[in-house]
C-alpha cells in the first residue's frame, strides 16, 4: 500500500502524518510538499512561468517542513520518502497520486469555516472531490 500525505509546516499536516503512521504502519509513505508559485517567484528570465521552484524552497525551508516528518516516521518505524512540486496544491496532489500509483491520501484539514472557507477554498475539499483514490481528512 502506498499512502500519500501532503504536508506543510502546520499542525494539521503533522496530525495527518501521525494518523497515517499509526493506522497504516506497514505502508510505503510519501510526504508531498507543494509550493504554489507566485508572480514574485518569476525571475524575469526567458523560462516559462512556473517551471522553476520559487526561492522559498531553499534547503532550510524544506528541512523545516520535512525534518519533523522524518523524525515522526522514525518514531513509528515507518519508511518515508519526500517530494516537492510546484503548482496549485490540490491539482498537484491529485496528479501526483495518479502518477505515483498511490492507494490512499491522508490530508490534514485546516478546519476553515464560513467566509474564510468560501474565499480561500479548501485544498482538502478539492482533493476529496478530484482524487482517484480514497482520501482521509484528519481534523
Backbone torsions as a table, in degrees:
resi	resn	phi	psi	omega
1	UNK	NA	134.1	178.6
2	UNK	-113.0	118.6	-177.3
3	UNK	-112.1	128.2	177.4
4	UNK	-100.9	129.4	177.0
5	UNK	-124.7	101.9	176.2
6	UNK	-67.5	133.9	-177.0
7	UNK	-134.5	155.4	166.0
8	UNK	-135.8	-158.8	-179.3
9	UNK	-99.0	31.4	-177.2
10	UNK	-96.9	160.9	175.4
11	UNK	-62.0	-43.6	179.1
12	UNK	-59.9	-34.5	178.0
13	UNK	-67.3	-41.7	177.3
14	UNK	-64.9	-37.5	177.8
15	UNK	-66.1	-35.6	177.0
16	UNK	-65.7	-41.5	176.1
17	UNK	-61.7	-46.5	179.6
18	UNK	-58.4	-45.3	179.4
19	UNK	-61.0	-47.6	-177.8
20	UNK	-62.6	-47.3	-179.1
21	UNK	-63.9	-35.9	-178.1
22	UNK	-76.4	-34.3	-172.9
23	UNK	-98.0	-19.2	178.9
24	UNK	-136.2	59.7	-169.9
25	UNK	-63.0	-23.0	-177.6
26	UNK	-92.8	5.1	-177.0
27	UNK	-78.6	167.0	169.6
28	UNK	-94.1	125.6	-174.8
29	UNK	-110.7	140.5	171.5
30	UNK	-126.0	124.6	172.7
31	UNK	-95.5	122.7	-177.6
32	UNK	-113.9	125.4	175.4
33	UNK	-111.5	123.6	-179.4
34	UNK	-107.6	124.2	178.2
35	UNK	-99.6	122.3	180.0
36	UNK	-86.6	113.0	-178.5
37	UNK	-65.2	150.0	176.0
38	UNK	-128.5	168.7	178.8
39	UNK	-58.6	-34.2	179.8
40	UNK	-65.2	-22.9	-178.9
41	UNK	-77.9	-18.3	-179.4
42	UNK	-72.5	126.5	-173.7
43	UNK	-85.4	-6.5	178.6
44	UNK	86.1	3.3	176.7
45	UNK	-84.3	-167.2	-175.5
46	UNK	-86.2	1.9	-179.5
47	UNK	-69.3	141.7	177.6
48	UNK	-61.6	146.7	179.9
49	UNK	-56.2	135.5	173.9
50	UNK	87.4	-3.8	-178.9
51	UNK	-75.2	-44.4	-179.6
52	UNK	-89.0	142.5	175.4
53	UNK	-72.1	143.1	179.0
54	UNK	-65.3	163.2	-178.6
55	UNK	-57.1	-26.4	-177.5
56	UNK	-62.5	-7.4	-179.9
57	UNK	-96.5	25.3	178.4
58	UNK	-62.1	165.8	-174.2
59	UNK	-56.7	-41.1	-179.6
60	UNK	-63.4	-42.1	-179.1
61	UNK	-65.5	-43.2	179.1
62	UNK	-67.1	-38.1	178.6
63	UNK	-64.7	-35.7	177.7
64	UNK	-64.5	-29.0	178.5
65	UNK	-85.7	-48.9	-174.1
66	UNK	-85.8	-25.8	-179.0
67	UNK	-56.1	-53.9	177.9
68	UNK	-61.6	-33.0	178.6
69	UNK	-66.2	-43.2	177.9
70	UNK	-63.7	-41.4	179.1
71	UNK	-62.1	-43.7	179.2
72	UNK	-63.6	-40.5	177.5
73	UNK	-61.8	-43.8	178.8
74	UNK	-61.1	-42.3	179.5
75	UNK	-59.5	-33.7	-178.0
76	UNK	-94.1	-3.3	-178.2
77	UNK	69.2	30.9	-178.3
78	UNK	-105.2	152.0	176.6
79	UNK	-91.2	132.6	-176.7
80	UNK	-134.4	127.7	170.0
81	UNK	-107.2	156.2	-178.5
82	UNK	-124.6	147.2	179.4
83	UNK	-139.8	148.0	175.6
84	UNK	-127.4	130.9	176.1
85	UNK	-129.5	155.4	173.5
86	UNK	-108.4	140.9	177.2
87	UNK	145.2	-168.3	175.7
88	UNK	-69.3	124.9	-174.8
89	UNK	-53.7	-52.3	-177.1
90	UNK	-62.1	-45.5	-178.9
91	UNK	-63.1	-43.6	-179.1
92	UNK	-65.7	-39.8	179.2
93	UNK	-62.8	-47.6	-179.2
94	UNK	-65.2	-41.9	179.7
95	UNK	-65.1	-42.2	177.9
96	UNK	-62.2	-43.4	179.9
97	UNK	-59.2	-39.4	178.7
98	UNK	-69.3	-50.2	-175.5
99	UNK	-67.0	-34.3	-175.4
100	UNK	-95.2	9.4	179.7
101	UNK	52.9	47.1	178.1
102	UNK	-71.8	142.6	179.7
103	UNK	-95.5	-22.4	-176.1
104	UNK	-159.7	146.5	175.1
105	UNK	-116.4	132.9	173.7
106	UNK	-119.5	117.9	-173.8
107	UNK	-130.1	142.9	176.6
108	UNK	-79.8	149.0	176.5
109	UNK	-107.8	134.2	177.0
110	UNK	-81.4	-5.4	173.8
111	UNK	67.9	27.4	177.7
112	UNK	-69.6	146.1	176.8
113	UNK	-136.4	169.6	173.0
114	UNK	59.4	-137.0	-173.1
115	UNK	-61.9	-42.0	-177.8
116	UNK	-63.3	-34.3	178.6
117	UNK	-69.3	-40.8	-179.8
118	UNK	-67.1	-44.8	-177.0
119	UNK	-73.8	-43.1	-175.1
120	UNK	-90.7	-20.0	-175.7
121	UNK	73.3	176.9	-179.0
122	UNK	-133.3	117.3	177.5
123	UNK	-59.5	-45.4	-178.9
124	UNK	-59.4	-43.3	-179.5
125	UNK	-63.3	-42.2	179.3
126	UNK	-66.5	-37.2	177.4
127	UNK	-64.8	-44.5	179.1
128	UNK	-57.6	-42.4	-176.8
129	UNK	-72.2	-30.4	-171.1
130	UNK	-107.9	-14.9	-173.9
131	UNK	-66.5	142.9	178.3
132	UNK	-85.3	1.2	-177.2
133	UNK	-132.9	166.5	177.0
134	UNK	-61.0	144.0	179.9
135	UNK	-124.5	130.8	173.6
136	UNK	-108.1	123.9	177.5
137	UNK	-101.4	121.3	-177.4
138	UNK	-99.6	126.8	-179.8
139	UNK	-104.1	NA	NA
